[in-house]
Amino acid sequence: MGPVRLEAITWDRLGDVLAERLLQLPTADGGPWPRVAFDGAPAARPGDLAERVAEALRIRGRRSLVIGTQGFLRPASLRLEHGHQDVESYYDGWYDTGALWREVFGPLEPGGSGRVLPDLRDPATDRATRSTYAQLPPGSFLLLHGPLLLRHWFPFDLSVHVLLSPGALRRRTPESEHWTLPAFERYEQETDPAGTADVLVRADDPRRPAWRG
């Protein structure tokens, strides 16, 4: 990817700008529930931006549901079958994409029920959360955040990628999780999230984000 021109912005302003953009968004397939990706490595904290946008939407009188993919991890017996630091498993097998299709995206298809499961498994205890379903009225937004989101062909109507340079990603990732870094290198090479996302946010300096979109 060549040089990208980015504009400095504050996080508060970014939340407002993205909310306004979402309010103008026609869903790609005519469905009544716009679906938005907040993609980024855990160190980039894409969930924080998703929550900020949700609050901006709430102030504007629109409902949204923020879901993190960490609530859809596969059971540890499957996820860690090849060890606790297997990069291939992290890249391809940690997240239950089938459950996300079934419990989140399926109900939000045209003619769907709008009845979404916000999480499936507690990442700390590895037990089912038994959460109640959330009923989203038409016009509500799904704000899904997590890593490696743009490689699964999920039907997003808008995608936001929170980018960290390789150096910033290494600095802000806990040393105990440095083993995951090759997965993000592979993701960049195979998917080019910075180039394919509708909105790009660079967060090398967490106090001074910049964006394109």
N, C-alpha and C positions, 0 to 999 in steps of 0.2 A: 504494500500500500504506500503510495507517495505521500508527500506532505499534505496535511489537512489544515485548513484555515478554521480556527476556532475563535469564538467570541467570549470574553470574560463575562461572568454572570454570578449573582449570588444564589445560594440554595433557595432562599425564600422566593426570589424572582423566578427561578427555574420552575419551582412547584406551581406558581401561578401561570406561567407561560404554557407549561405542559397541560395543565387543567383546561385552559382556554382552548388549546389545540384539540384536546379530546372532545370537548363540547361541540366542536365543528366536524367531528369525524363520522362519516357514514361508514357503517360496518361493511367489510369487503364483500360479504355474501348475502347481505340483506337481513341478517339476524338482528334481534333487538338488544343484544348484550355485547357491546364492544369489549374486545379482549386485548389487553396490553401487556407486553413483556418488559420487565426491568431486569436486564441480563447483566451479570458481572460476577467476578470472583468474590468469594466471601469478604476478602479484604477491601473490596471496593464498596461494600455495604449498599447494594442496590435496593435492599428492603427499606432503608431509610428514605430514599427518594420516593419509593412507592407510597410510603406512609405520608410523606409530605404532599404528594399529589392527591392522595385520598382526602386529606384535610382541606386542601384547596377546593376540591370538588364538593365537599360537605358544605363549605361556606357558600358555595354557589347553588346549593339546594339539590345536589345530585348525589345519589348513593353509589358506593363502590364497595367491593370486597377485596381486601389484600390477602393473598395467599402466598406462602413461601414453600418452595419445593422441599425444604428440609422436613416438612411434615409429611412428605411422600417418599421417604427413604424405604428401600426394600428391607426386609428383615436382616438382622446382622448375620444370621446363619448363611444367607445368600450373598449379602453385600461383602462380607469379609472371608468368603470361602477360600480365597487365594492369599489371605493375609491382610493385615491392617494397613499396609502401605503399598498395595498393588495399584499401579497407575492405570493399567488397562481396565480393571474393575471400576475404578473411580470414574473413568471416562465413559464407560459403556453400561455399567451395571449397578450403580449406587441408587439411582432414582427410579421409582416405579412409574415409568412413563405410561404403562397400560392403565394404571389406576388414575393417573391424571386425565387421560383420554376419557375414561369411563365416568369418573366422578366429578370432573370439572368441565372439560370441554364438551362432552356429549350433551349434558343438560342445557348448554348454552348455544347449541346449534339451532337454526331456524326450526320452529315448531317444538323446541325442547321445553322442558318443565321449568327451567330456571332454578332447580333445586340442586345445590352444589354442596359437596362435602369439603369443609375448609382444611381438614388434615386427616391423615389416616393413621400415622404412627408417631409416637413420641421419640425424637432422636436420642434423648437422654436415657430413657428406660427401655427402649426397643419394644414397647408394648403398644397395642392398639389404643388410640386416644378415645374412641367411642364418642367423638364429638357429634353434636346434632347437626343436621343439614341446615344450610342457610338458604332461604327462599329469596331469590333476587327478582324484584319486579322488572319488567321490561324497561330498558333505558339505563339500568345500572351497569357499572363498569367492573370487569374483572381485572385486577392488577396483580399479575403473577410475577414473583421475583425469585431469582436463583441463578446458579452458575450453569453455563453450557446450554442455555435455553434455546438458542437459535439453530441448533443442529438436529432438532427432533421433528421438524415440519409441523409444529403446532400452529393452529390457524389464528395467528395474531393479526389484529387490525392495525396495530402500531407497535413498533419495537424500539426500545431505548437500551443502548449499551453503555454501561458505566466502565470506562477504560482506565486502566493503570498501565503505565509503561513497565517493561520487565523489571527495571530497577525498583520502581515504587512498589510493584507487586511483591517482590522479594522482601523489601523492607517492612511492608505492612502485613505480611503473612507471618503468623507465629512460626517459630523455628520448627516446632513439632509438626507443622503442616507443610513444610517445604517440599516434602515428597510429592505433593499434588501439582507443583509448578510445571512439570513436563506436560501434564494434561492440558494446561492452559496454553502452552506453546503449541501443542498439536491443534487445539481448538482454533487458535489464530491462523494457523497454516491451512487448515481444512475448511473452515467456515468463514473466516474473515469477518468477525462480528462488527468490527469498527467500520468496515466498508459496506456491509449489508444492512445494518440497522437503520431505521428511519431517523433516529435521533442519536447523536453521539455526545456523551458527556465525559470529559477528561477530568479525573479527580486525583492527579498525582499529589497536589497540595490540597488536602481536604478542606482548607479554609478558603481556597480560591478556585472554584471549578470553572471550567470553560466548556462551551458547547457548540454544536453544529446541528441545525435541524429546522 
